[in-house]
Amino acid sequence: MYRRWRAALGAVLTAAALIVPAAGASVAVEGQTMTQEQGWVEKGVSYVTLRAAAQVWGYELSWDGQRAWLRGDGLELSARPGELYVLANDRPLYVEGGVQVREGRLILPLRVLAAATGGKLSWDGQQGIASLMVGGAIPAHGNYDQEDLYWLARIISAESRGEPLLGQIAVGNVVLNRVASSQFPNTVKDVVFDDKYAIQFEPVANGTVYDEPTDSAVLAAKLALEGACVVGESLYFFAPALSAGSWIVNNRTYYTTIGCHQFYL
C-alpha cells in the first residue's frame, strides 16, 4: 500500500517541483497578486505572509503568544516560529528550514499552504506568477495506516532516541524508502523485521523496538508519512560512534550526516 501512496506522492511533488519561479516572479493567492511585502520568491521557493493569505481567504488569524492560528473553511492551522512543521487539522506538515518570521510577519511556503488547505499550485511561465488557488478545496485530516505508524514510530524511537527531530525524520525516511524499493519488503513492519541477509536494525535484536515510542518519534513518523524527506533516497544509515559500518561505507554512496548518523544511498 505504501508503494502506491509513494507513487501518488511522487506525482504531486513532481508537479510542485515544476513551480520554480524565475527571478522577478510574483506570487498570487486566489488570483490576487501579492505585493512584494506580502509574497515573494526566494531561492526557487514561493512564500506568502500568513496575514496576507488570511485576508484573501477571509480566515481568522490570531496569535496566542507562542503560535499563530489560522482558522476558516474547515481548516485549523497553527505555526510556531522556529519549528520544522506546522499543524493543519492536527496533521504535521514539514517546513524546510523551519517556520520563519520576517519583519514581524510569519511566512510560509506556498506548497505548505497548498498541502494544508488542499489547494492547487500552478506556475504561469508567461506571466511569471506562482499561484495558489484554494476555492472549493477540502482540507484533509490525518489518516495514517495504524500499523505503519505503530512500527515506524517504534523503530524511529529506538534508533534515534535523543536525536534532533530532523534526525528522527531521517530514520523514518530510510524505512519508507526501503518500503518503496523493490530491494526490500513492501510494508513498514516487514522492513523493520527484515532478516533476509541478517537482522537489519539493532533494536529488533535487542528488543528495544517494542518500547513505547517517544512523542517526538511519533511526530517524526507522521511527518515522514506526510512526505517530509530530508535524506533523499537513502536506504542505509549507521552511527560511526557505535559501528564501523564497513559494508555500507564500502558499497554505498554517502549522502549526508544528521546528528550521530551517517546516511547512504
C-alpha positions, 0 to 999 in steps of 0.5 A: 500500500505504501508503494502506491501512496509513494507513487501518488506522492511522487506525482504531486511533488513532481508537479510542485517541483515544476513551480520554480519561479524565475527571478522577478516572479510574483506570487498570487493567492486566489488570483490576487497578486501579492505585493512584494511585502506580502509574497515573494520568491526566494531561492526557487521557493514561493512564500506568502505572509500568513496575514496576507493569505488570511485576508484573501481567504477571509480566515481568522488569524490570531496569535496566542503568544507562542503560535499563530492560528489560522482558522476558516473553511474547515481548516485549523492551522497553527505555526510556531516560529522556529519549528520544522512543521506546522499543524493543519487539522492536527496533521504535521506538515514539514517546513524546510528550514523551519517556520520563519518570521520576517519583519514581524510577519510569519511566512510560509511556503506556498506548497505548505499552504497548498498541502494544508488547505488542499489547494492547487499550485500552478506556475504561469511561465508567461506571466511569471506568477506562482499561484495558489488557488484554494476555492472549493478545496477540502482540507484533509485530516490525518489518516495514517495506516495504524500499523505503519505508524505503530512500527515506524514510530517504534523503530524511529524511537529506538534508533534515534532516541535523543536525536534532533527531530530532523534526525528522527525524520531521517530514520523514518525516511530510510524505512519508507524508502526501503518500503518503496524499493523493490530491494526490500519488503513492501510494508513498514513492519516487514522492513523493520523485521527484515532478516533476509541477509541478517537482522537489519536494525539493532533494536529488533535484536535487542528488543528495544523496538517494542518500547513505547515510542517517544512523542517526538518519534511519533511526530517524526513518523507522521511527518515522514508519512506526510512526505517530509524527506530530508535524506533523499533516497537513502536506504542505509544509515549507521552511527560511526560512534557505535559501528564501523559500518564497513559494508555500507561505507564500502558499497554505498554512496554517502549522502549526508550526516544528521546528528550521530548518523551517517546516511547512504544511498 
